Amino acid sequence: MQELQGTSACVGLALGPAKVLRRRTSPLVRIVQEPLRETSLFEAAVVVAKDEIAQLSERASARDKAIFTFQIEVLSDRGLLDEILSHIAAGTGAAAAVERAASLYAAKIRSIPDEYLSQRAGDIQDVCRRVVDILDGRPREQLILDKPCVLIADELLPSDLISADRSLLLGVITAGGSTQNHASIIARTFGIPTVVLAGPKILTATDGTICALDGATGQIIIDPDEATYARYSHRIHLARRRSVLLERLRDAPCVTRDGVRIHLYANCSGPEDIEKAIAQGAEGVGLLRSEFLFLGGAAPNEQQQYSFYRDCLKAAAGRPVTIRTLDIGSDKSVAGLTTEEPNPALGLRGVRFSLAREDLFHPQLAALLRTGLEGPLRVMFPMIATPEDLSRALAAVDTVRRQLTRRRVPFCSEMPFGIMVETPASVLLAEELAQKAAFFSIGTNDLTQYLHAADRINPAVVDYFTPASPAVLRSLRMVLDAAEQQGIPVSVCGESAADPDTALLYVQSGIRRLSLSPPALLEVKARLMDENVLMG
């Protein structure tokens, strides 16, 4: 029995035989032709690769489509293409040139001091591997599974998970990788227990060896002894039984023991997320992150956004949906849209970015106003700090309404526009903001960060990032008081609401609407229904 420790990327338990994914190595002999011919072969391979990636994108969820949009754009990146072409011009064959350039380019990307950008190195390797296979005349490498297994790899690539039969994936372990790379994001989308950064020793496992993994703690056990095997089997059995018990609560209203009605909504990123949330008993969508449409770096046009938002409302099946306007910047940098800033958490992000980029903001508002005719839709602006911010955003809405009227395009004229309360300034100015906003949605992720001056993605200050601190709870109470004076609703949509203990504290502070990740809905509901929440 061998025990290893990795990093949690997706919670859950897995126990089963290992399948080790070993990447093919390049052929020993390649016939290299003169540079002009190799350049032509490379350019043709790029065209084929783009077509194949587009086909993969059709199989991906709405949220994951942006991953493959990014991969297609990689094959148009002048820096990468020039690197490859320079190797070819120097006499290197096209396939070898792609391998060399991909390695160099991926290393450069990994060195960028930005979490989002640095994790795109895996996408570069993925797309370049596809081009190399095309040049070598090999069938594109696919992850083919014939029985349930725990998959082990050096690093999992997005195309691996999209092409595989995910029903046979009990769990995933990678030697490297990251919790924020695209493969990990896809694994979380499908709820596959995943542990990354397990180290090179994990690759010494052999196919068929029994593996146990705990996606919550990052614990991995290779070839467990009888007692450990029995313990994991028992835990998996209990988890399944717990799921059955929670399932009974799915359609029940969330009412606490002392009769307080709590409304539970879901944080989502696309139609597939919404369908899963509704299946978990969500009363609607409290936060739809529109930025995933933009993560490829190419801004979707008005019609593309309208189609996406319409699909989201359709997935909600008549339940209310709240869409947040574009929220990029800070830890969500997007190549081609955002620029490097010395202190991005305090920079041009959220509504500040939108107000500075009318070419992006106005098409989004137009798409949202049009979608409002399809069902119950609310829109909220992120990172509002002052009444002036809100006034400028609402003025943009009025401008777009006039544009749609001139174009004779139907739109919803009564759509509610609210704000994210996620800065100390918006807490202190809540009374003034409540006079203009149709609703408040408290984003505890950023509010906690700014209240405590603790970067929420910096592990060195994790002890200072406390979403249930007295400062946060007092801020919630201030916002509630201001909202009650104007008669507008208030919800909490931060990730912290997915923790049952924290959700209970929010409800005890007076919050009656929570929006959280779909997998946590039933656990939070069970906790709240088992408690008295009225204080005193």
C-alpha positions in Angstrom: 0.0 0.0 0.0 1.3 3.4 -1.0 -0.1 6.7 0.2 0.3 10.0 -1.7 -0.9 13.5 -1.2 -2.2 15.7 -3.9 -4.4 18.8 -4.1 -8.2 18.7 -4.3 -9.7 19.8 -7.7 -13.1 18.2 -7.4 -14.6 16.7 -4.2 -15.9 13.1 -4.0 -14.7 9.6 -3.3 -13.5 7.0 -5.8 -12.3 3.4 -5.5 -11.4 1.2 -8.5 -8.8 -0.1 -10.9 -6.3 2.4 -12.3 -5.8 3.2 -15.9 -2.6 5.1 -16.6 -2.7 7.4 -19.6 0.7 7.4 -21.2 1.2 9.9 -24.0 2.7 8.7 -27.3 6.2 9.8 -28.0 7.2 11.2 -31.4 8.3 8.7 -34.1 12.1 8.1 -34.3 12.3 8.9 -38.0 10.5 11.7 -39.9 11.2 12.6 -43.5 11.9 16.3 -43.7 11.2 18.1 -46.9 12.3 21.5 -48.0 10.9 24.5 -45.9 8.3 25.7 -48.4 6.7 22.2 -48.5 6.9 21.8 -44.7 5.2 25.2 -44.3 2.4 24.2 -46.6 1.9 20.9 -44.7 1.8 22.8 -41.5 -0.7 25.4 -42.7 -3.0 22.5 -44.0 -2.7 20.7 -40.6 -3.8 23.9 -38.9 -7.0 24.0 -41.0 -7.8 20.4 -40.2 -7.1 20.9 -36.5 -9.4 23.9 -36.3 -12.2 21.9 -37.9 -11.7 19.0 -35.4 -11.6 21.4 -32.4 -14.9 23.0 -33.7 -16.4 19.5 -33.7 -15.2 18.9 -30.1 -16.8 22.2 -29.1 -20.2 21.0 -30.4 -20.0 18.2 -27.8 -18.9 20.5 -25.0 -21.2 22.2 -22.5 -22.0 25.9 -23.0 -19.5 26.8 -20.3 -16.8 24.6 -21.8 -17.2 25.8 -25.3 -15.0 28.8 -24.4 -12.1 26.4 -23.8 -12.2 25.2 -27.4 -12.7 28.7 -28.7 -9.5 29.6 -27.0 -7.7 26.6 -28.6 -8.9 27.6 -32.1 -7.5 31.1 -31.4 -4.2 29.6 -30.3 -3.8 28.4 -33.8 -4.1 32.0 -35.1 -1.7 33.5 -32.5 1.1 35.3 -34.3 3.6 34.7 -31.6 3.2 30.9 -31.7 2.9 30.7 -35.5 6.1 32.8 -36.0 7.9 30.6 -33.5 6.9 27.5 -35.5 7.7 29.0 -38.9 11.1 30.2 -37.8 12.0 26.6 -36.8 10.7 25.3 -40.2 12.7 28.0 -42.0 15.8 26.8 -40.2 15.3 23.3 -41.7 13.2 21.6 -38.9 10.4 19.5 -40.1 6.9 20.8 -39.4 5.9 18.3 -36.7 9.2 18.7 -34.8 8.9 22.5 -35.2 5.4 22.5 -33.6 6.7 20.3 -30.7 9.6 22.7 -30.0 7.6 25.8 -30.3 4.8 24.4 -28.2 7.2 23.5 -25.4 8.8 27.0 -25.5 5.5 28.9 -25.8 3.9 26.9 -23.0 6.9 27.6 -20.7 6.5 31.3 -21.4 2.8 31.2 -20.6 3.4 29.3 -17.4 5.8 32.0 -16.3 3.2 34.8 -16.5 2.3 36.0 -13.0 -1.4 35.6 -13.7 -3.4 32.6 -12.6 -5.8 32.4 -15.5 -3.2 33.0 -18.3 -0.6 30.7 -16.8 -3.0 27.8 -16.7 -3.6 28.1 -20.5 -0.3 26.3 -21.1 -2.2 23.0 -21.0 -4.5 24.2 -23.8 -1.5 25.1 -25.9 0.0 21.6 -25.5 -3.4 20.1 -26.2 -3.9 21.9 -29.5 -0.3 21.5 -30.7 -0.4 17.8 -30.0 -3.3 17.6 -32.3 -1.4 19.4 -35.1 1.6 17.1 -34.6 -0.7 14.0 -34.9 -2.1 15.4 -38.1 1.3 16.0 -39.6 2.5 12.5 -38.6 -0.5 11.0 -40.2 -1.7 9.4 -36.9 -5.3 9.2 -35.7 -5.9 11.8 -33.1 -5.3 10.4 -29.7 -8.5 9.7 -27.8 -9.1 8.5 -24.3 -10.9 5.2 -24.8 -12.3 3.5 -21.7 -13.8 0.1 -21.7 -14.7 -0.3 -18.0 -14.9 1.9 -14.9 -11.6 3.2 -13.7 -9.6 5.8 -11.9 -7.6 7.6 -14.5 -4.0 8.5 -13.8 -2.1 10.9 -16.1 0.9 13.3 -16.0 -1.6 16.1 -16.9 -5.1 15.8 -18.2 -6.0 17.9 -21.3 -9.5 19.3 -22.1 -9.9 17.1 -25.2 -9.2 14.0 -23.0 -12.3 14.6 -20.9 -14.6 15.7 -23.8 -13.8 12.7 -25.9 -13.9 10.1 -23.1 -17.0 8.2 -21.9 -17.3 10.1 -18.6 -19.7 7.5 -17.2 -16.7 5.2 -16.8 -14.5 7.7 -15.0 -14.7 7.0 -11.3 -12.0 9.6 -10.5 -9.0 11.4 -11.9 -5.4 11.8 -10.6 -2.7 13.8 -12.2 0.9 14.2 -11.4 0.9 17.8 -12.4 -1.9 20.1 -13.5 -3.7 22.7 -11.5 -7.0 23.2 -9.8 -7.8 26.0 -12.2 -6.7 24.5 -15.5 -9.4 23.7 -18.0 -9.4 20.0 -17.5 -10.1 20.5 -13.8 -12.9 22.9 -14.6 -14.5 20.3 -16.9 -14.1 17.6 -14.2 -16.0 19.8 -11.7 -18.7 20.5 -14.3 -19.3 16.7 -14.5 -18.7 16.0 -10.8 -15.7 13.7 -11.3 -13.6 13.3 -8.1 -10.2 14.8 -9.0 -6.9 15.2 -7.4 -4.0 17.2 -9.1 -0.4 17.8 -8.2 0.1 14.3 -6.9 3.7 14.2 -8.0 5.6 11.9 -10.4 5.3 8.8 -8.1 1.7 8.4 -9.1 2.8 7.5 -12.7 4.5 4.4 -11.4 1.1 2.8 -10.8 0.2 0.0 -13.2 -3.1 -0.6 -15.1 -5.5 -2.5 -13.0 -4.0 -1.6 -9.6 -6.7 -0.6 -7.2 -6.7 3.1 -6.3 -8.6 5.0 -3.7 -8.9 8.8 -3.7 -10.5 11.4 -1.6 -11.3 14.4 -3.8 -11.9 16.6 -0.7 -8.6 16.1 1.1 -6.4 15.1 -1.9 -5.5 11.8 -0.3 -4.5 9.0 -2.7 -3.9 5.3 -1.8 -2.4 2.9 -4.3 -3.1 -0.8 -3.7 -4.9 -0.3 -0.4 -4.9 -3.0 2.2 -8.0 -4.8 3.1 -9.0 -2.5 5.9 -8.4 0.6 3.9 -10.4 -0.8 1.0 -13.3 -1.6 3.3 -13.1 1.9 4.8 -13.4 3.6 1.5 -16.1 1.2 0.3 -18.1 2.1 3.5 -17.6 5.8 3.0 -18.8 5.6 -0.6 -21.8 3.6 0.6 -22.6 6.3 3.2 -22.2 9.1 0.7 -24.6 7.4 -1.7 -27.1 6.8 1.1 -26.7 10.4 2.2 -27.5 11.5 -1.4 -30.7 9.4 -1.4 -31.7 11.0 1.9 -31.0 14.5 0.6 -32.9 13.7 -2.6 -36.1 13.5 -0.6 -35.6 17.2 0.2 -35.2 18.3 -3.4 -38.8 19.4 -4.0 -39.6 20.5 -0.4 -39.6 24.2 0.4 -36.8 25.3 2.6 -38.4 26.2 5.9 -36.5 26.3 9.2 -37.7 24.7 12.3 -39.1 28.0 13.6 -41.0 28.5 10.4 -38.8 30.9 8.4 -38.9 30.5 4.6 -35.6 30.5 2.9 -35.2 30.8 -0.9 -32.4 28.8 -2.4 -31.1 29.7 -5.9 -28.0 28.5 -7.8 -24.8 30.1 -9.2 -24.5 28.9 -12.8 -22.5 29.5 -16.0 -24.7 28.1 -18.7 -27.7 26.0 -19.6 -26.2 22.7 -18.5 -25.4 24.1 -15.1 -28.9 25.4 -14.8 -30.5 22.1 -15.7 -28.4 20.4 -13.0 -29.4 23.1 -10.5 -33.1 22.7 -11.2 -32.7 19.0 -10.8 -31.2 19.7 -7.3 -34.2 21.8 -6.3 -33.0 25.3 -7.1 -35.8 27.8 -7.2 -34.0 29.7 -10.0 -30.6 31.2 -10.8 -29.4 33.8 -8.5 -26.1 34.4 -10.4 -25.4 33.6 -14.0 -21.8 34.4 -14.9 -21.9 35.9 -18.4 -18.1 36.2 -18.6 -17.6 32.6 -19.6 -18.8 33.7 -23.1 -15.8 36.0 -23.3 -13.0 33.8 -21.9 -11.8 32.7 -25.3 -10.7 36.3 -25.8 -13.1 37.0 -28.7 -16.1 39.0 -27.8 -19.4 37.4 -28.8 -21.7 39.6 -30.8 -25.2 40.6 -29.7 -27.0 37.7 -31.5 -24.6 35.1 -30.1 -25.2 36.5 -26.6 -29.0 36.6 -27.1 -29.0 33.0 -28.2 -27.0 32.0 -25.1 -29.2 33.9 -22.6 -32.3 32.6 -24.3 -31.1 29.0 -23.9 -30.4 29.8 -20.2 -33.9 31.0 -19.6 -35.3 28.0 -21.4 -33.2 25.7 -19.2 -34.6 27.4 -16.1 -38.1 26.3 -17.2 -39.9 29.5 -16.1 -37.9 30.0 -12.9 -36.3 33.4 -12.4 -32.8 34.0 -13.7 -30.4 36.8 -12.6 -27.6 37.5 -15.1 -24.5 39.4 -14.0 -23.0 41.7 -16.7 -19.5 41.1 -17.8 -17.2 40.7 -14.8 -13.6 40.3 -15.9 -10.4 41.8 -14.6 -8.6 41.0 -11.3 -8.2 37.2 -11.2 -10.3 36.8 -14.4 -7.9 38.3 -17.0 -8.8 37.5 -20.6 -6.2 37.7 -23.3 -7.2 40.2 -26.0 -9.6 42.1 -23.7 -8.0 42.9 -20.4 -4.6 44.5 -19.9 -1.9 43.9 -17.3 -2.4 46.1 -14.2 -0.1 46.6 -11.2 -2.9 45.9 -8.8 -5.7 44.2 -10.8 -8.0 43.6 -7.7 -8.3 47.4 -7.4 -8.2 48.1 -11.1 -10.5 48.2 -14.2 -12.8 45.4 -13.4 -16.5 44.6 -13.3 -18.8 47.5 -14.3 -15.7 49.8 -14.5 -14.5 47.7 -17.4 -17.9 47.7 -19.1 -18.3 51.5 -18.8 -14.9 51.9 -20.4 -15.8 49.5 -23.2 -19.1 50.5 -24.7 -18.3 48.4 -27.7 -18.7 45.4 -25.4 -21.2 46.7 -22.9 -23.9 48.0 -25.3 -24.2 44.7 -27.3 -24.5 42.8 -24.0 -27.2 45.1 -22.7 -29.1 44.8 -26.0 -28.9 41.0 -25.9 -30.2 41.1 -22.3 -33.0 43.5 -23.0 -34.1 41.3 -25.9 -33.9 38.2 -23.8 -36.2 39.7 -21.2 -39.1 38.9 -23.4 -38.4 35.2 -23.1 -39.0 34.8 -19.3 -38.4 36.2 -15.8 -34.9 37.8 -16.2 -33.1 40.2 -13.9 -29.8 41.9 -14.6 -27.1 43.0 -12.1 -24.0 45.1 -12.4 -20.8 43.9 -10.6 -18.4 46.1 -8.6 -20.7 49.0 -8.1 -19.0 51.3 -5.6 -21.0 54.6 -5.7 -24.4 55.9 -6.8 -22.6 57.5 -9.7 -21.4 54.1 -11.0 -25.0 52.9 -10.9 -26.3 56.0 -12.6 -23.8 55.6 -15.5 -24.7 51.9 -15.9 -28.4 52.8 -16.0 -27.8 55.6 -18.5 -26.1 53.0 -20.7 -29.3 50.9 -20.5 -31.4 53.9 -21.5 -29.1 54.5 -24.5 -29.4 50.9 -25.6 -33.2 51.0 -25.2 -33.2 54.0 -27.6 -31.0 52.1 -30.1 -33.2 49.1 -30.1 -36.3 51.3 -30.6 -34.7 52.9 -33.6 -33.8 49.4 -34.9 -37.4 48.3 -34.3 -36.2 45.4 -32.3 -38.6 44.2 -29.5 -37.2 44.2 -26.0 -38.4 44.1 -22.4 -39.0 47.6 -21.1 -39.6 46.7 -17.5 -36.6 44.6 -16.7 -35.3 45.0 -13.2 -31.6 46.1 -12.8 -29.9 45.5 -9.5 -26.3 45.6 -8.2 -23.7 43.4 -6.7 -22.8 44.7 -3.2 -19.2 43.7 -2.9 -17.2 46.7 -1.9 -17.1 48.5 1.5 -18.2 51.7 -0.3 -21.4 50.1 -1.6 -22.1 48.8 2.0 -21.7 52.3 3.4 -23.7 53.9 0.6 -26.4 51.2 0.6 -29.2 53.6 1.5 -28.5 55.8 -1.5 -28.0 52.8 -3.9 -31.2 51.3 -2.8 -33.1 54.3 -4.2 -31.9 53.4 -7.7 -31.3 49.6 -7.6 -34.2 47.1 -8.1 -32.4 44.6 -5.9 -29.2 43.9 -4.0 -27.1 40.8 -4.4 -24.2 40.6 -1.9 -21.0 39.1 -3.3 -19.3 37.8 -0.2 -16.2 36.7 -2.1 -15.0 40.2 -3.0 -16.7 41.9 0.0 -14.7 39.7 2.4 -11.5 40.4 0.4 -11.9 44.1 0.5 -13.1 44.3 4.1 -10.1 42.3 5.4 -7.6 43.5 2.8 -6.9 39.8 2.1 -6.4 38.7 -1.5 -8.8 35.8 -1.9 -6.5 33.9 -4.2 -3.3 34.4 -2.1 -2.7 31.3 0.1 -0.4 33.4 2.3 -3.4 35.4 3.7 -6.0 32.6 3.7 -6.4 33.0 7.5 -7.6 36.6 7.0 -10.2 35.6 4.4 -13.1 34.9 6.7 -16.5 35.2 4.9 -18.4 34.8 8.3 -16.4 37.3 10.2 -18.1 39.9 12.4 -17.2 42.6 9.9 -18.9 40.6 7.1 -22.0 39.8 9.2 -22.4 43.4 10.3 -22.1 44.6 6.6 -24.9 42.2 5.7 -27.1 43.7 8.4 -26.4 47.2 7.2 -27.3 46.3 3.6 -30.5 44.5 4.8 -31.6 47.6 6.8 -31.1 49.9 3.8 -32.9 47.5 1.5 -35.9 47.1 3.8 -36.3 50.9 3.9 -36.8 50.9 0.1 -38.6 47.5 0.0 -36.1 45.8 -2.4 -35.0 42.2 -2.1 -31.5 41.1 -0.9 -29.7 37.9 -1.6 -26.2 36.5 -1.0 -24.5 34.9 -4.0 -20.9 34.4 -2.8 -19.3 30.9 -2.8 -19.3 31.0 1.0 -23.1 30.3 1.0 -22.3 26.8 -0.1 -20.9 26.0 3.3 -23.8 25.0 5.6 -22.3 26.6 8.7 -21.7 29.9 6.9 -25.1 29.8 5.2 -26.7 29.3 8.6 -24.9 32.4 10.0 -26.1 34.5 7.0 -29.7 33.4 7.6 -29.4 34.1 11.3 -28.3 37.6 10.3 -31.5 38.2 8.3 -30.7 36.9 4.8 -33.6 35.0 3.3 -32.3 34.4 -0.2 -29.1 32.5 -0.9 -27.5 31.6 -4.2 -24.8 28.9 -4.2 -23.2 26.2 -6.3 -25.7 23.5 -7.4 -23.9 20.5 -5.7 -24.2 22.2 -2.3 -27.9 23.0 -2.5 -29.3 19.9 -0.8 -26.7 19.9 2.0 -27.4 23.6 2.8 -31.1 23.0 2.6 -30.8 20.0 5.1 -28.9 22.1 7.5 -31.2 25.1 7.4 -34.3 23.0 7.7 -32.9 21.4 10.9 -32.3 24.7 12.7 -34.0 27.6 14.4 -32.8 30.8 12.9 -34.7 33.6 14.6 -32.3 35.3 17.1 -33.4 36.2 20.6 
